Amino acid sequence: MNPVTRHDARLSLRELTLDDVDAVHAIYGSPEATEHLSFSPRSREEVGGIVARGIASASATPRDEFAVAVVERESGQLIGYARLALDPHQQRAATIGFALRPDAWGVGYGRETVHLLLALAFEGLDLHRVWAARSPHNTASEKTLLAAGMTEEGRIRGHVFVRGAWRDSITYGILRDEWQPAGE
């Protein structure tokens, strides 16, 4: 599946380009945007490497990672970074994650991003299962994942070492036969 393009009324997912480094750095370099993520704010150089790896993954055969830009359709601005990675330990399964610019929070873009990722997984890749994880303190992500139709599945204790301490993760999952395309 190359290249990735997914659209809904307000957002699009598209492949990353080198021109996206500054926009992704506005997210991954932000203490506010990374507060609940599994890493501390990244430097512009680190983000450049992340974007370059995302671009390289788009031409891999077989492709097992989909790192994409989340773009506001009306303005054309990159407002987020999203990732779907095939899970090598499960058949026809993947994990998803995303981060949005703080000024794009609170208007439903998170839920729409998850819906677009699930459409990629289930329609585009014919997967059986998708899972996601969040920080226990990220209640906005909890609401987003539940609103997108995912089910809370449990807690992974001591899952992520970030900011000098081990942190738990709350996991969510959805199966193909549970998924409802947006608008249905």
N, CA, C and O atoms as a DFTB+ gen file, in Angstrom:
736 C
 N C O
     1  1       0.850      -1.184       0.000
     2  2       0.000       0.000       0.000
     3  2       0.888       1.235       0.000
     4  3       1.301       1.708       1.059
     5  1       1.171       1.742      -1.149
     6  2       1.974       2.958      -1.278
     7  2       1.335       3.857      -2.300
     8  3       0.877       3.335      -3.316
     9  1       1.263       5.110      -2.135
    10  2       1.431       5.798      -0.856
    11  2       0.130       5.794      -0.057
    12  3      -0.948       5.556      -0.602
    13  1       0.249       6.059       1.240
    14  2      -0.926       6.142       2.103
    15  2      -1.594       7.499       1.908
    16  3      -0.948       8.543       2.001
    17  1      -2.868       7.467       1.641
    18  2      -3.706       8.667       1.684
    19  2      -5.059       8.224       2.205
    20  3      -5.669       7.300       1.668
    21  1      -5.518       8.874       3.236
    22  2      -6.829       8.624       3.832
    23  2      -7.431       9.974       4.136
    24  3      -6.721      10.886       4.561
    25  1      -8.726      10.122       3.927
    26  2      -9.382      11.404       4.153
    27  2     -10.685      11.207       4.903
    28  3     -11.349      10.181       4.764
    29  1     -11.039      12.199       5.696
    30  2     -12.401      12.343       6.181
    31  2     -12.787      13.798       5.926
    32  3     -12.101      14.486       5.171
    33  1     -13.842      14.269       6.522
    34  2     -14.319      15.619       6.218
    35  2     -13.315      16.701       6.582
    36  3     -13.203      17.704       5.878
    37  1     -12.568      16.504       7.702
    38  2     -11.675      17.572       8.172
    39  2     -10.199      17.254       8.097
    40  3      -9.374      18.167       8.075
    41  1      -9.846      15.978       8.057
    42  2      -8.442      15.581       8.136
    43  2      -8.045      14.659       7.002
    44  3      -8.881      14.010       6.373
    45  1      -6.743      14.621       6.757
    46  2      -6.147      13.657       5.827
    47  2      -4.921      13.045       6.481
    48  3      -4.232      13.693       7.269
    49  1      -4.662      11.806       6.149
    50  2      -3.382      11.179       6.444
    51  2      -2.631      11.126       5.131
    52  3      -3.199      10.767       4.099
    53  1      -1.357      11.481       5.164
    54  2      -0.527      11.402       3.963
    55  2       0.876      11.006       4.366
    56  3       1.259      11.103       5.532
    57  1       1.632      10.557       3.383
    58  2       3.031      10.213       3.620
    59  2       3.807      11.451       4.066
    60  3       3.480      12.575       3.684
    61  1       4.826      11.230       4.869
    62  2       5.710      12.298       5.317
    63  2       6.657      12.723       4.200
    64  3       6.964      11.942       3.299
    65  1       7.114      13.972       4.272
    66  2       8.161      14.475       3.391
    67  2       9.213      15.155       4.263
    68  3       8.956      15.453       5.429
    69  1      10.383      15.397       3.708
    70  2      11.425      16.096       4.464
    71  2      10.991      17.507       4.849
    72  3      11.492      18.060       5.828
    73  1      10.078      18.089       4.100
    74  2       9.562      19.419       4.434
    75  2       8.730      19.426       5.715
    76  3       8.377      20.497       6.210
    77  1       8.409      18.249       6.262
    78  2       7.573      18.146       7.465
    79  2       8.362      18.215       8.769
    80  3       7.760      18.240       9.843
    81  1       9.674      18.245       8.705
    82  2      10.479      18.159       9.934
    83  2      10.102      19.251      10.931
    84  3       9.892      18.947      12.105
    85  1      10.011      20.498      10.511
    86  2       9.699      21.575      11.460
    87  2       8.306      21.414      12.059
    88  3       8.115      21.661      13.250
    89  1       7.336      21.006      11.254
    90  2       5.972      20.829      11.759
    91  2       5.904      19.661      12.753
    92  3       5.213      19.755      13.767
    93  1       6.608      18.573      12.471
    94  2       6.636      17.446      13.416
    95  2       7.404      17.858      14.672
    96  3       7.032      17.465      15.777
    97  1       8.470      18.646      14.515
    98  2       9.216      19.114      15.682
    99  2       8.355      20.003      16.574
   100  3       8.544      20.019      17.790
   101  1       7.410      20.742      15.989
   102  2       6.493      21.561      16.796
   103  2       5.663      20.687      17.733
   104  3       5.162      21.167      18.750
   105  1       5.520      19.419      17.399
   106  2       4.795      18.462      18.252
   107  2       5.788      17.720      19.147
   108  3       5.690      17.785      20.373
   109  1       6.735      17.023      18.541
   110  2       7.656      16.168      19.287
   111  2       8.691      16.953      20.092
   112  3       9.347      16.385      20.965
   113  1       8.845      18.221      19.820
   114  2       9.749      19.054      20.607
   115  2       9.041      19.809      21.709
   116  3       9.686      20.494      22.503
   117  1       7.735      19.698      21.772
   118  2       6.921      20.445      22.728
   119  2       6.753      19.693      24.045
   120  3       6.274      18.559      24.046
   121  1       7.141      20.307      25.171
   122  2       6.902      19.658      26.468
   123  2       5.414      19.383      26.713
   124  3       5.061      18.357      27.295
   125  1       4.554      20.284      26.276
   126  2       3.112      20.091      26.463
   127  2       2.617      18.906      25.638
   128  3       1.889      18.059      26.156
   129  1       2.999      18.834      24.366
   130  2       2.518      17.763      23.486
   131  2       3.080      16.400      23.867
   132  3       2.436      15.382      23.612
   133  1       4.265      16.353      24.472
   134  2       4.885      15.070      24.819
   135  2       4.709      14.690      26.285
   136  3       5.262      13.686      26.735
   137  1       3.948      15.478      27.028
   138  2       3.797      15.233      28.467
   139  2       3.405      13.801      28.783
   140  3       3.929      13.221      29.734
   141  1       2.503      13.216      28.015
   142  2       2.023      11.861      28.301
   143  2       2.564      10.813      27.333
   144  3       2.144       9.657      27.382
   145  1       3.483      11.197      26.460
   146  2       4.039      10.241      25.513
   147  2       5.137       9.416      26.174
   148  3       5.499       9.661      27.325
   149  1       5.658       8.450      25.449
   150  2       6.650       7.526      26.009
   151  2       8.073       8.049      25.875
   152  3       9.028       7.290      26.042
   153  1       8.227       9.344      25.573
   154  2       9.546       9.947      25.453
   155  2       9.468      11.410      25.843
   156  3       8.392      12.008      25.857
   157  1      10.618      11.976      26.157
   158  2      10.741      13.401      26.470
   159  2      10.803      14.189      25.163
   160  3      10.985      13.600      24.097
   161  1      10.652      15.516      25.232
   162  2      10.734      16.311      24.001
   163  2      12.007      16.012      23.212
   164  3      13.080      15.820      23.784
   165  1      11.865      15.978      21.900
   166  2      12.968      15.641      20.989
   167  2      13.566      16.903      20.374
   168  3      12.888      17.916      20.209
   169  1      14.837      16.816      20.044
   170  2      15.503      17.913      19.341
   171  2      15.074      17.901      17.873
   172  3      14.512      16.922      17.383
   173  1      15.350      19.008      17.185
   174  2      15.019      19.058      15.759
   175  2      15.806      17.981      15.012
   176  3      15.276      17.361      14.091
   177  1      17.044      17.755      15.392
   178  2      17.858      16.716      14.745
   179  2      17.235      15.331      14.947
   180  3      17.167      14.539      14.007
   181  1      16.784      15.038      16.165
   182  2      16.132      13.751      16.428
   183  2      14.858      13.607      15.597
   184  3      14.592      12.542      15.040
   185  1      14.078      14.677      15.516
   186  2      12.847      14.632      14.718
   187  2      13.183      14.434      13.245
   188  3      12.470      13.719      12.541
   189  1      14.255      15.056      12.771
   190  2      14.691      14.833      11.397
   191  2      14.953      13.357      11.122
   192  3      14.604      12.845      10.059
   193  1      15.566      12.682      12.081
   194  2      15.805      11.244      11.954
   195  2      14.517      10.441      11.959
   196  3      14.381       9.477      11.206
   197  1      13.567      10.832      12.805
   198  2      12.267      10.151      12.862
   199  2      11.544      10.292      11.536
   200  3      11.015       9.316      11.006
   201  1      11.520      11.507      10.996
   202  2      10.849      11.734       9.706
   203  2      11.560      10.955       8.603
   204  3      10.902      10.336       7.767
   205  1      12.883      10.976       8.588
   206  2      13.638      10.238       7.567
   207  2      13.341       8.738       7.639
   208  3      13.188       8.092       6.602
   209  1      13.257       8.176       8.854
   210  2      12.924       6.754       8.997
   211  2      11.495       6.476       8.521
   212  3      11.224       5.440       7.914
   213  1      10.580       7.422       8.804
   214  2       9.201       7.266       8.324
   215  2       9.127       7.260       6.813
   216  3       8.383       6.477       6.223
   217  1       9.896       8.133       6.189
   218  2       9.941       8.184       4.722
   219  2      10.533       6.889       4.172
   220  3      10.020       6.331       3.202
   221  1      11.606       6.414       4.788
   222  2      12.243       5.172       4.338
   223  2      11.310       3.982       4.500
   224  3      11.297       3.085       3.657
   225  1      10.525       3.965       5.581
   226  2       9.621       2.830       5.810
   227  2       8.557       2.733       4.726
   228  3       8.018       1.656       4.474
   229  1       8.253       3.861       4.083
   230  2       7.223       3.864       3.043
   231  2       7.636       3.075       1.812
   232  3       6.780       2.639       1.042
   233  1       8.940       2.885       1.613
   234  2       9.381       2.143       0.439
   235  2       9.867       0.735       0.776
   236  3      10.359       0.020      -0.098
   237  1       9.731       0.337       2.041
   238  2      10.153      -1.001       2.447
   239  2       9.207      -2.052       1.866
   240  3       8.005      -1.827       1.724
   241  1       9.788      -3.206       1.536
   242  2       8.990      -4.329       1.047
   243  2       9.375      -5.558       1.839
   244  3      10.531      -5.974       1.766
   245  1       8.478      -6.159       2.588
   246  2       7.116      -5.680       2.810
   247  2       7.130      -4.487       3.766
   248  3       8.051      -4.327       4.567
   249  1       6.121      -3.678       3.667
   250  2       6.015      -2.509       4.538
   251  2       5.378      -2.925       5.847
   252  3       4.307      -3.532       5.863
   253  1       6.046      -2.593       6.955
   254  2       5.494      -2.973       8.256
   255  2       5.279      -1.774       9.175
   256  3       4.852      -1.931      10.319
   257  1       5.577      -0.565       8.666
   258  2       5.354       0.642       9.455
   259  2       4.788       1.737       8.555
   260  3       5.235       1.937       7.425
   261  1       3.799       2.433       9.087
   262  2       3.146       3.524       8.372
   263  2       3.203       4.755       9.263
   264  3       2.328       4.961      10.103
   265  1       4.238       5.575       9.076
   266  2       4.394       6.831       9.809
   267  2       3.892       7.923       8.882
   268  3       4.442       8.120       7.798
   269  1       2.852       8.635       9.296
   270  2       2.178       9.559       8.389
   271  2       1.904      10.902       9.046
   272  3       1.863      11.025      10.270
   273  1       1.720      11.897       8.201
   274  2       1.338      13.229       8.648
   275  2      -0.178      13.278       8.786
   276  3      -0.904      12.706       7.973
   277  1      -0.648      13.965       9.822
   278  2      -2.063      14.269       9.992
   279  2      -2.231      15.721       9.569
   280  3      -1.649      16.625      10.169
   281  1      -3.028      15.933       8.537
   282  2      -3.137      17.252       7.928
   283  2      -4.577      17.756       8.007
   284  3      -5.524      17.036       7.691
   285  1      -4.715      18.991       8.431
   286  2      -6.022      19.649       8.419
   287  2      -6.344      19.986       6.967
   288  3      -5.595      20.717       6.319
   289  1      -7.450      19.459       6.455
   290  2      -7.748      19.606       5.024
   291  2      -7.965      21.064       4.625
   292  3      -7.485      21.494       3.577
   293  1      -8.677      21.820       5.444
   294  2      -9.004      23.201       5.078
   295  2      -7.768      24.079       4.959
   296  3      -7.630      24.841       4.002
   297  1      -6.869      23.970       5.937
   298  2      -5.677      24.834       5.940
   299  2      -4.481      24.206       5.237
   300  3      -3.565      24.914       4.817
   301  1      -4.483      22.871       5.105
   302  2      -3.330      22.176       4.543
   303  2      -2.182      22.021       5.517
   304  3      -1.121      21.521       5.143
   305  1      -2.372      22.444       6.779
   306  2      -1.304      22.390       7.781
   307  2      -1.183      21.015       8.421
   308  3      -2.179      20.349       8.704
   309  1       0.070      20.609       8.643
   310  2       0.333      19.397       9.396
   311  2       0.041      19.710      10.864
   312  3       0.674      20.588      11.450
   313  1      -0.910      18.998      11.453
   314  2      -1.279      19.220      12.850
   315  2      -0.941      18.031      13.734
   316  3      -1.090      18.096      14.954
   317  1      -0.476      16.924      13.106
   318  2      -0.182      15.745      13.893
   319  2       0.707      14.754      13.173
   320  3       0.967      14.856      11.974
   321  1       1.157      13.802      13.949
   322  2       1.998      12.708      13.470
   323  2       1.327      11.433      13.968
   324  3       0.975      11.328      15.142
   325  1       1.152      10.469      13.073
   326  2       0.491       9.218      13.457
   327  2       1.309       8.043      12.935
   328  3       2.060       8.156      11.966
   329  1       1.137       6.921      13.607
   330  2       1.924       5.745      13.249
   331  2       1.086       4.488      13.442
   332  3       0.393       4.331      14.447
   333  1       1.165       3.605      12.466
   334  2       0.605       2.268      12.559
   335  2       1.758       1.321      12.272
   336  3       2.395       1.415      11.223
   337  1       2.027       0.410      13.196
   338  2       3.123      -0.552      13.030
   339  2       2.582      -1.961      13.161
   340  3       1.934      -2.300      14.151
   341  1       2.852      -2.776      12.159
   342  2       2.436      -4.170      12.238
   343  2       3.128      -4.824      13.422
   344  3       4.302      -4.563      13.684
   345  1       2.405      -5.666      14.129
   346  2       2.918      -6.323      15.327
   347  2       3.532      -7.665      14.921
   348  3       2.809      -8.561      14.486
   349  1       4.843      -7.817      15.055
   350  2       5.472      -9.070      14.626
   351  2       5.106     -10.258      15.512
   352  3       5.404     -11.399      15.162
   353  1       4.468     -10.010      16.648
   354  2       4.134     -11.081      17.587
   355  2       2.677     -11.536      17.482
   356  3       2.261     -12.458      18.184
   357  1       1.909     -10.894      16.609
   358  2       0.504     -11.265      16.437
   359  2       0.191     -11.333      14.948
   360  3       0.704     -10.537      14.161
   361  1      -0.646     -12.277      14.571
   362  2      -1.041     -12.392      13.175
   363  2      -2.031     -11.295      12.813
   364  3      -3.000     -11.064      13.536
   365  1      -1.788     -10.617      11.693
   366  2      -2.688      -9.587      11.158
   367  2      -3.098      -8.575      12.222
   368  3      -4.278      -8.261      12.381
   369  1      -2.103      -8.071      12.945
   370  2      -2.354      -7.106      14.019
   371  2      -1.361      -5.954      13.927
   372  3      -0.285      -6.073      13.342
   373  1      -1.761      -4.833      14.526
   374  2      -0.904      -3.647      14.529
   375  2      -1.160      -2.839      15.780
   376  3      -2.188      -2.986      16.440
   377  1      -0.202      -1.979      16.092
   378  2      -0.358      -0.990      17.148
   379  2      -0.417       0.386      16.496
   380  3       0.209       0.619      15.462
   381  1      -1.170       1.291      17.106
   382  2      -1.277       2.649      16.588
   383  2      -0.917       3.651      17.671
   384  3      -1.014       3.363      18.864
   385  1      -0.505       4.819      17.240
   386  2      -0.238       5.923      18.144
   387  2      -0.290       7.213      17.359
   388  3      -0.159       7.214      16.135
   389  1      -0.481       8.311      18.068
   390  2      -0.526       9.608      17.402
   391  2      -0.254      10.706      18.411
   392  3      -0.389      10.516      19.620
   393  1       0.132      11.860      17.886
   394  2       0.301      13.065      18.706
   395  2      -0.118      14.248      17.850
   396  3       0.186      14.311      16.659
   397  1      -0.819      15.181      18.474
   398  2      -1.294      16.378      17.794
   399  2      -0.684      17.621      18.427
   400  3      -0.308      17.613      19.599
   401  1      -0.590      18.684      17.641
   402  2      -0.175      19.976      18.190
   403  2      -1.184      20.389      19.260
   404  3      -2.384      20.191      19.071
   405  1      -0.732      20.952      20.369
   406  2      -1.662      21.365      21.421
   407  2      -2.761      22.317      20.944
   408  3      -3.873      22.270      21.470
   409  1      -2.480      23.175      19.966
   410  2      -3.532      24.083      19.495
   411  2      -4.585      23.376      18.652
   412  3      -5.561      23.999      18.236
   413  1      -4.400      22.076      18.395
   414  2      -5.398      21.282      17.668
   415  2      -6.176      20.364      18.607
   416  3      -6.992      19.564      18.149
   417  1      -5.936      20.468      19.903
   418  2      -6.627      19.629      20.878
   419  2      -8.043      20.142      21.128
   420  3      -8.333      21.325      20.948
   421  1      -8.913      19.230      21.545
   422  2     -10.230      19.608      22.034
   423  2     -11.301      19.815      20.985
   424  3     -12.397      20.273      21.309
   425  1     -11.008      19.485      19.720
   426  2     -12.013      19.687      18.666
   427  2     -12.350      18.393      17.930
   428  3     -12.968      18.439      16.866
   429  1     -11.958      17.243      18.474
   430  2     -12.291      15.958      17.876
   431  2     -11.276      15.423      16.888
   432  3     -11.504      14.374      16.285
   433  1     -10.152      16.118      16.704
   434  2      -9.157      15.644      15.745
   435  2      -8.504      14.333      16.188
   436  3      -8.122      13.524      15.342
   437  1      -8.372      14.114      17.480
   438  2      -7.800      12.856      17.957
   439  2      -8.661      11.674      17.551
   440  3      -8.160      10.688      17.009
   441  1      -9.953      11.775      17.813
   442  2     -10.882      10.699      17.440
   443  2     -10.857      10.469      15.934
   444  3     -10.846       9.327      15.476
   445  1     -10.847      11.559      15.163
   446  2     -10.817      11.430      13.709
   447  2      -9.515      10.785      13.236
   448  3      -9.519       9.994      12.293
   449  1      -8.408      11.122      13.886
   450  2      -7.129      10.506      13.534
   451  2      -7.181       9.006      13.791
   452  3      -6.734       8.218      12.958
   453  1      -7.724       8.604      14.942
   454  2      -7.837       7.174      15.250
   455  2      -8.748       6.499      14.232
   456  3      -8.431       5.404      13.767
   457  1      -9.867       7.117      13.872
   458  2     -10.747       6.538      12.851
   459  2     -10.008       6.334      11.529
   460  3     -10.162       5.296      10.886
   461  1      -9.204       7.321      11.120
   462  2      -8.445       7.186       9.873
   463  2      -7.408       6.069       9.968
   464  3      -7.211       5.326       9.006
   465  1      -6.743       5.942      11.119
   466  2      -5.786       4.855      11.310
   467  2      -6.474       3.497      11.281
   468  3      -5.941       2.538      10.722
   469  1      -7.656       3.414      11.882
   470  2      -8.396       2.151      11.874
   471  2      -8.879       1.813      10.472
   472  3      -8.894       0.641      10.096
   473  1      -9.272       2.807       9.695
   474  2      -9.663       2.560       8.304
   475  2      -8.467       2.032       7.512
   476  3      -8.610       1.111       6.708
   477  1      -7.288       2.615       7.738
   478  2      -6.074       2.116       7.094
   479  2      -5.845       0.659       7.485
   480  3      -5.551      -0.178       6.631
   481  1      -5.978       0.359       8.765
   482  2      -5.729      -1.001       9.260
   483  2      -6.724      -2.010       8.704
   484  3      -6.328      -3.062       8.202
   485  1      -7.993      -1.700       8.789
   486  2      -9.022      -2.689       8.468
   487  2      -9.412      -2.707       6.991
   488  3      -9.613      -3.781       6.425
   489  1      -9.521      -1.551       6.366
   490  2      -9.860      -1.503       4.947
   491  2      -8.620      -1.645       4.072
   492  3      -8.611      -2.412       3.109
   493  1      -7.577      -0.899       4.415
   494  2      -6.389      -0.874       3.573
   495  2      -5.486      -2.080       3.724
   496  3      -4.904      -2.546       2.745
   497  1      -5.362      -2.595       4.948
   498  2      -4.415      -3.675       5.220
   499  2      -5.075      -4.994       5.588
   500  3      -4.387      -5.999       5.766
   501  1      -6.392      -5.007       5.704
   502  2      -7.152      -6.214       6.045
   503  2      -6.641      -6.871       7.332
   504  3      -6.478      -8.089       7.398
   505  1      -6.391      -6.043       8.349
   506  2      -5.934      -6.572       9.627
   507  2      -7.106      -7.111      10.449
   508  3      -8.269      -6.807      10.183
   509  1      -6.767      -7.910      11.441
   510  2      -7.772      -8.500      12.336
   511  2      -7.906      -7.725      13.649
   512  3      -8.995      -7.633      14.216
   513  1      -6.778      -7.166      14.130
   514  2      -6.770      -6.542      15.452
   515  2      -5.842      -5.332      15.452
   516  3      -4.796      -5.336      14.804
   517  1      -6.244      -4.295      16.190
   518  2      -5.416      -3.107      16.387
   519  2      -5.433      -2.782      17.876
   520  3      -6.470      -2.878      18.531
   521  1      -4.283      -2.401      18.396
   522  2      -4.223      -1.999      19.796
   523  2      -3.454      -0.697      19.941
   524  3      -2.689      -0.300      19.063
   525  1      -3.681      -0.043      21.081
   526  2      -3.034       1.232      21.401
   527  2      -2.775       1.261      22.902
   528  3      -3.380       0.505      23.663
   529  1      -1.877       2.134      23.315
   530  2      -1.575       2.295      24.742
   531  2      -1.501       3.782      25.060
   532  3      -1.155       4.604      24.211
   533  1      -1.839       4.108      26.313
   534  2      -1.778       5.501      26.765
   535  2      -1.229       5.567      28.176
   536  3      -1.219       4.573      28.902
   537  1      -0.774       6.750      28.553
   538  2      -0.361       7.012      29.921
   539  2      -1.604       6.985      30.813
   540  3      -2.664       7.452      30.396
   541  1      -1.495       6.450      32.022
   542  2      -2.645       6.457      32.926
   543  2      -3.160       7.865      33.235
   544  3      -4.325       8.023      33.599
   545  1      -2.324       8.873      33.098
   546  2      -2.741      10.249      33.394
   547  2      -3.354      10.963      32.191
   548  3      -3.859      12.077      32.329
   549  1      -3.316      10.348      31.032
   550  2      -3.819      10.998      29.823
   551  2      -5.307      10.672      29.636
   552  3      -5.668       9.795      28.851
   553  1      -6.145      11.379      30.357
   554  2      -7.584      11.118      30.287
   555  2      -8.181      11.556      28.951
   556  3      -9.192      11.002      28.519
   557  1      -7.573      12.543      28.292
   558  2      -8.068      12.941      26.963
   559  2      -7.881      11.788      25.973
   560  3      -8.757      11.536      25.146
   561  1      -6.763      11.097      26.052
   562  2      -6.529       9.954      25.178
   563  2      -7.501       8.819      25.496
   564  3      -7.973       8.127      24.594
   565  1      -7.797       8.633      26.775
   566  2      -8.788       7.620      27.163
   567  2     -10.112       7.895      26.457
   568  3     -10.686       6.997      25.840
   569  1     -10.593       9.121      26.544
   570  2     -11.867       9.493      25.909
   571  2     -11.796       9.309      24.396
   572  3     -12.748       8.835      23.776
   573  1     -10.665       9.686      23.809
   574  2     -10.483       9.577      22.358
   575  2     -10.558       8.129      21.901
   576  3     -11.292       7.810      20.965
   577  1      -9.810       7.255      22.548
   578  2      -9.769       5.853      22.134
   579  2     -11.127       5.176      22.317
   580  3     -11.550       4.393      21.467
   581  1     -11.807       5.473      23.418
   582  2     -13.138       4.908      23.638
   583  2     -14.138       5.441      22.611
   584  3     -14.956       4.683      22.092
   585  1     -14.075       6.739      22.318
   586  2     -14.986       7.342      21.338
   587  2     -14.768       6.776      19.944
   588  3     -15.692       6.757      19.131
   589  1     -13.549       6.312      19.659
   590  2     -13.252       5.723      18.357
   591  2     -13.670       4.256      18.282
   592  3     -13.499       3.612      17.247
   593  1     -14.218       3.728      19.381
   594  2     -14.729       2.356      19.370
   595  2     -13.805       1.323      19.959
   596  3     -14.103       0.130      19.911
   597  1     -12.686       1.753      20.516
   598  2     -11.759       0.796      21.118
   599  2     -12.226       0.432      22.520
   600  3     -12.983       1.177      23.143
   601  1     -11.774      -0.709      23.009
   602  2     -12.137      -1.222      24.324
   603  2     -10.902      -1.245      25.219
   604  3      -9.840      -1.714      24.809
   605  1     -11.045      -0.738      26.437
   606  2      -9.933      -0.834      27.385
   607  2      -9.705      -2.301      27.708
   608  3     -10.640      -3.030      28.036
   609  1      -8.434      -2.730      27.610
   610  2      -8.120      -4.140      27.807
   611  2      -7.290      -4.408      29.055
   612  3      -7.290      -5.527      29.569
   613  1      -6.583      -3.397      29.549
   614  2      -5.812      -3.657      30.751
   615  2      -4.665      -2.690      30.951
   616  3      -4.552      -1.670      30.271
   617  1      -3.826      -3.037      31.896
   618  2      -2.689      -2.210      32.289
   619  2      -1.417      -3.036      32.153
   620  3      -1.345      -4.178      32.606
   621  1      -0.411      -2.430      31.517
   622  2       0.924      -3.032      31.483
   623  2       1.738      -2.282      32.533
   624  3       2.027      -1.095      32.378
   625  1       2.101      -2.981      33.593
   626  2       2.829      -2.345      34.690
   627  2       4.277      -2.132      34.324
   628  3       4.907      -2.994      33.710
   629  1       4.816      -0.959      34.709
   630  2       6.223      -0.659      34.471
   631  2       6.598      -0.784      33.002
   632  3       7.665      -1.311      32.686
   633  1       5.767      -0.323      32.118
   634  2       5.909      -0.544      30.677
   635  2       6.928       0.367      29.997
   636  3       7.642      -0.074      29.097
   637  1       7.003       1.630      30.415
   638  2       7.804       2.622      29.709
   639  2       8.703       3.356      30.712
   640  3       8.242       3.798      31.765
   641  1       9.985       3.478      30.371
   642  2      10.891       4.266      31.196
   643  2      10.993       5.645      30.570
   644  3      11.569       5.793      29.492
   645  1      10.441       6.656      31.229
   646  2      10.416       8.009      30.685
   647  2      10.576       9.007      31.824
   648  3      10.026       8.822      32.910
   649  1      11.327      10.053      31.565
   650  2      11.582      11.113      32.546
   651  2      12.115      10.554      33.868
   652  3      11.758      11.019      34.950
   653  1      12.980       9.542      33.744
   654  2      13.666       8.996      34.900
   655  2      12.882       8.018      35.751
   656  3      13.322       7.670      36.846
   657  1      11.722       7.561      35.272
   658  2      10.920       6.623      36.072
   659  2      10.149       5.670      35.157
   660  3       9.878       5.964      33.993
   661  1       9.811       4.523      35.734
   662  2       8.974       3.569      35.008
   663  2       7.522       3.994      35.118
   664  3       7.057       4.408      36.180
   665  1       6.810       3.884      33.995
   666  2       5.408       4.287      33.931
   667  2       4.573       3.139      33.379
   668  3       5.006       2.419      32.480
   669  1       3.386       2.981      33.922
   670  2       2.447       1.996      33.397
   671  2       1.840       2.507      32.092
   672  3       1.943       3.690      31.766
   673  1       1.214       1.607      31.358
   674  2       0.427       1.971      30.186
   675  2      -0.926       1.286      30.276
   676  3      -1.025       0.144      30.725
   677  1      -1.961       1.987      29.850
   678  2      -3.308       1.421      29.751
   679  2      -3.511       1.048      28.287
   680  3      -3.285       1.868      27.397
   681  1      -3.939      -0.193      28.035
   682  2      -4.060      -0.671      26.656
   683  2      -5.521      -0.740      26.210
   684  3      -6.440      -0.936      27.006
   685  1      -5.686      -0.570      24.907
   686  2      -6.997      -0.597      24.246
   687  2      -6.868      -1.450      23.005
   688  3      -5.792      -1.533      22.412
   689  1      -7.953      -2.083      22.610
   690  2      -7.934      -2.883      21.395
   691  2      -9.275      -2.837      20.687
   692  3     -10.304      -2.488      21.266
   693  1      -9.227      -3.199      19.423
   694  2     -10.440      -3.315      18.620
   695  2     -10.198      -4.397      17.572
   696  3      -9.121      -4.482      16.982
   697  1     -11.216      -5.216      17.354
   698  2     -11.164      -6.266      16.342
   699  2     -11.892      -5.808      15.089
   700  3     -12.764      -4.941      15.146
   701  1     -11.534      -6.384      13.982
   702  2     -12.137      -6.011      12.699
   703  2     -13.656      -6.062      12.751
   704  3     -14.322      -5.157      12.247
   705  1     -14.209      -7.105      13.352
   706  2     -15.676      -7.230      13.359
   707  2     -16.353      -6.297      14.368
   708  3     -17.582      -6.219      14.393
   709  1     -15.586      -5.591      15.196
   710  2     -16.140      -4.583      16.111
   711  2     -16.101      -3.174      15.515
   712  3     -16.809      -2.276      15.970
   713  1     -15.278      -2.999      14.512
   714  2     -15.026      -1.676      13.951
   715  2     -16.182      -1.208      13.073
   716  3     -16.726      -1.963      12.267
   717  1     -16.533       0.045      13.254
   718  2     -17.549       0.693      12.424
   719  2     -16.879       1.848      11.682
   720  3     -16.355       2.760      12.320
   721  1     -16.884       1.828      10.363
   722  2     -16.315       2.982       9.643
   723  2     -17.001       4.271      10.076
   724  3     -18.187       4.269      10.406
   725  1     -16.259       5.364      10.074
   726  2     -16.821       6.669      10.458
   727  2     -18.045       6.949       9.607
   728  3     -18.053       6.701       8.402
   729  1     -19.079       7.469      10.254
   730  2     -20.301       7.813       9.550
   731  2     -21.317       6.694       9.501
   732  3     -22.430       6.905       9.020
   733  1     -20.972       5.500       9.988
   734  2     -21.930       4.393       9.971
   735  2     -22.525       4.178      11.339
   736  3     -23.354       3.286      11.518
